[in-house]
Amino acid sequence: MSDFFGKVETIKARKPHQCATCSRRIDPGEHYTSQFVVYYDVAQRFKQCSHCLAVWKIWCPEDGDGNISEGGYDCWASDAEARDVAELRAMVHFRQQWRRKDGTFHPLPATTKAAA
């Protein structure tokens, strides 16, 4: 058994896709990352919306074996204790699939901390 992780590409969607981590619909015109992987002998394309990617860059919600997955994000959003208000806000927005009640998106989580 051999695992393979291809190059991560940033793509502008031409048709709807589904984020592998938050399960929300990625709309045409949105940017997302895509990576071909073979994991436990199963080939698949791992697609991730820009919101989930920003969360991973800041807080690393990985699962037990260090992989990015829906399970890792679910544990992060439900079991982890937020380190600050921004992380708590991101956890709530993740559970809402990054959309407000009116259907618009919450802003992307900030990937850099402001200098104190």
N, C-alpha and C positions, 0 to 999 in steps of 0.2 A: 504494500500500500504506500502510495506516494502522494503527498499534497503539493499543489502548485498554486501560486498566487501571481497572477499576471500584473502588468503595469496598470496603475490607476490613471484613468482618463477623465477629464472634465468635459462634459458634453452638454449642449443646449438641446433640450427635448423637442422633437418634431411631432411626437405623439405622446399620449399619456403613458406613464410608467408607474410602478409602485416602489416606494422606498422600502428597502429590506429591513430597516430598523424601526421606523415609526408606523409603517404600513399605510401612510397617506399617499394619495394620488399626487404624482409629480406632473404638473400641467405642461402642455406645449409652451415653449418659450422660456421655461425655467432651466437653470443650470443644475446639474447633478453629477456625481462621480459614478463611474462604472469600472468594474474590475472583473475579469474572468478568473474564476477559481475552480480548482478541483480539490475537494475536501472530503475525506473518507470515501474516496472513489466516486463522488457525485460531482459532475460538472455543472456549474451554474454561473450566471452573471450576477454579481453583487452590485446593486444600485443603491445609492444613498443620496438623500436630499441635502441641500446646502445647510439647512438648519441642524440636522443630525451630525453632519461633518463638523460644523462649528462646535457643537457640544463635545464631540470626541477630542477635538484639538485642545479644549480647555480642561475637561474633567475626566477624560479616558474611561467611559463606562463600558469596560470590557467584561466578558464573562470569565469564569474560573480558569480557562486555559489560555487567556490572553487574547482572544479573538473578538473582533467587533461583531456583535450579533444582536438580534432583536431581544434575546434573553438578557444580554448584558445591559442593554438600555432599560428594559423593564425592571430589572433589579435596581439599577441606578435611580430610576424615577420613583420607585415605590419603597425601597428598603434603606437606601443610603440617607445619611444625614447631610443636609446641605451645609457646605462650608461657608457660604455667604448668601446674601439676599439674591444676587444675580443667579446663583446656581439653583436656589429654590424656585425662582421665577421660571427658569429654563425647565425644571422638572415638571411644573404645572403645564407649561406650554407644550412639552413633549406629550403629556397625557391628552392634550387637546389636539394632537396632530398638527401643531403649530398654527392653527387657525382660530380666529376670533369667532364669536357667534354670528357675525355678519358675513363670514366667509373670507375676510381678508386675512393676510398673514401677520402674525406677530413678527417683530423685527428679529433679525439674526442675532443670536447671542454674540456679545463682543468677544473677539478672539485675543484681545490684548487688554491688559489692566492699565488703567490710567496711572501715571506717575504720581506718587504721593507728595 
